[in-house]
Amino acid sequence: MFFCPVVLFVLTLALCSLSSSHPSRLFGTPEPGWAITPAISLLTQKVLAEWGIHGSAVGVVHLTDTGQVETDLGSWGTMSEDGKPVSVDTLFSIGTSSKSFLPAAMAILIDDFARGRNNTPLPSGLDVLTWDTRIRELFPGHSEWALQNPNAQANATIRDALEQRVGIQSNPLFFGREDKPLDVVMRLRHLVPLGDSRTFTSVSHETYTLAAHIITTFSGMPYTQFAQERIFSPVGMSATTFSGTAATRSGLLSEGWNEHGRRVPHWLPDTAEEVMAGSHGLISSAHDLTKWIAVLLKHGVNPGTNESVLPWSVLVETLGSRHVVLLEPSDYIEIPNPMGWRDTMYFYGYDDDIVSNIIVVKWAAESYGSEPGARTHIVLSPSDKLGVVILMNGHMIPGTPTVIHKIIEDLLDLPSNASRLETSIPQPLSWTHIAQEDAIDLVDSTSLNVTEKVPEDNSPPEQRLMTINTRTETSWYSLHAGKPFVPLEQFAGQYVSPAFGTLTLCAPNSSSDECAAVIRDFATCGELRWNMPALYAAWPGVFVSHLRWEHIGNNAWSVVPLTLYPDGFGRDRTPFTDSTKGEQVAKCVVREDHVLGCGLWDADQPGPNATVADAWFTKFA
């Protein structure tokens, strides 16, 4: 991103209100349609048609200068194969937008301890619970809390966990369908750390499972129950739930479709409800979410009952004040990472050179959620006393920002001919995988020459990590599929990782009943690769059901996560495959024609410590 002049903006929630010098349409008591105008309705229908989305619901909330809450709601399209129309009460999975609720629950728990209303005592020696309480103090003795990074283990706080600054980066293969929150917390000690825990921010769903486990431990009830009793019920979010079964029984849960128009089931099994509740598990409606936005805009007070729901003096730290410095060309905008939200700055200006003609600067807290069959986008602008939510029953749809930003621009009378430049917290550079003819893959510029760090005698298996020797003299290059150095069948068998669990790799000619079923499912869905050496596995994960290991050179593999539907789903019973983000790269160590094990790392999210594999799978059968 390039900035021409040296400009300093110090933006706080109060200073952002300077933008109100532009005329606002939010005056008086508006009639329905004050935000969702006919033009917005037409735009939404156009987005649905262009992206093949079946249905959507939108909610807009504005807080007047006198403290009155104004709400506008709209819905379009269908929620089921039977053609049932979407309503403002239709339920959708909101994915990682669930993260915006957990800091609120934590704020309530912190306030309970401050006021002596706690039901469970803190560990001996710990007198208060705050955002800066160290996690090791909550779980003394390493019985539950332990990390490989000694600095993170000793100093990581509740705030760090919710700001995703613990040095742990999510891997889509980590969560299992049968996992419990404690299982995940106990396995964190086996994850390879990523850089300095308190300076490197990464997407870390695991830390939200950890935070939910803290609430469960010190409230005396499951996090899902705590959120229901202390947030959803007092706010009046009567239909909101973590249970897919309950949502289905209500008759309000929208069916979902993938990007190819195939109907897919509700993505989260009930067995994983608790483990994913903090990061992904919430199901809600546009109507309910506008109630939540109203409480946030009212500083924690339910406008319908005038009762305080959230301890604002505690919760305000989850959003806090913001500042941004625009410096020389190529400098990023640095914005502190809020808890459960994503900070975004919007610059509005004329002509091609937006920055030199800035006329409006906007800060917003945004929340995105995207799971199979559902997409959520929430924007909260406290300075403008405005919030917008859009829900769609399709996956990974770029059209949600189009609708939300148009609503905001219209309501705030931002110039219709202005350009908008959006920036957010810089993320680590992603590696790229591009599938080409005959399984030629482009991957990061590494030689994939792997050397094994041989552990000391009697060292645990998880210390057998892999390092990748990079070749800096080359940029991007292709690795052509070829024969492995040892027969393909040598790689088939069972592997184990203390962090990720057991993996059974099957060759096309593997004879076990388990492998026969795996190969049959791949064949039924047309996912066998006859033109290259490949291995296949079932993977009981939350985000993925199967893995295909495609040989890409030497003993290296491209690990492709898939969700297979050999029996189809819904009315269409023909087999299909739902692609899943999160491709992995694996490199196996072979000695004297024996496969010792394989290192695995996330090709999409390498992080600053990408020379060390995320996990080591030891081959034992």
Helices and strands as residue ranges (DSSP letters): E 7-9, G 15-21, H 38-51, E 55-63, E 69-77, E 91-93, G 95-100, H 102-114, H 135-138, G 140-142, H 150-155, H 158-162, H 181-187, G 188-190, H 205-219, H 223-227, I 228-232, H 233-235, H 244-249, E 256-257, E 263-264, G 270-272, H 273-276, E 283-285, H 286-297, E 301-302, E 307-308, H 312-315, G 316-318, E 324-326, E 342-349, G 355-357, E 358-371, E 374-381, G 382-384, E 386-392, H 399-411, E 419-424, E 434-435, G 437-439, E 440-443, E 446-452, G 461-463, E 466-470, E 477-480, H 488-491, E 493-497, E 501-505, H 513-524, E 534-538, E 546-553, E 556-565, E 576-579, E 584-591, E 594-602, E 615-619
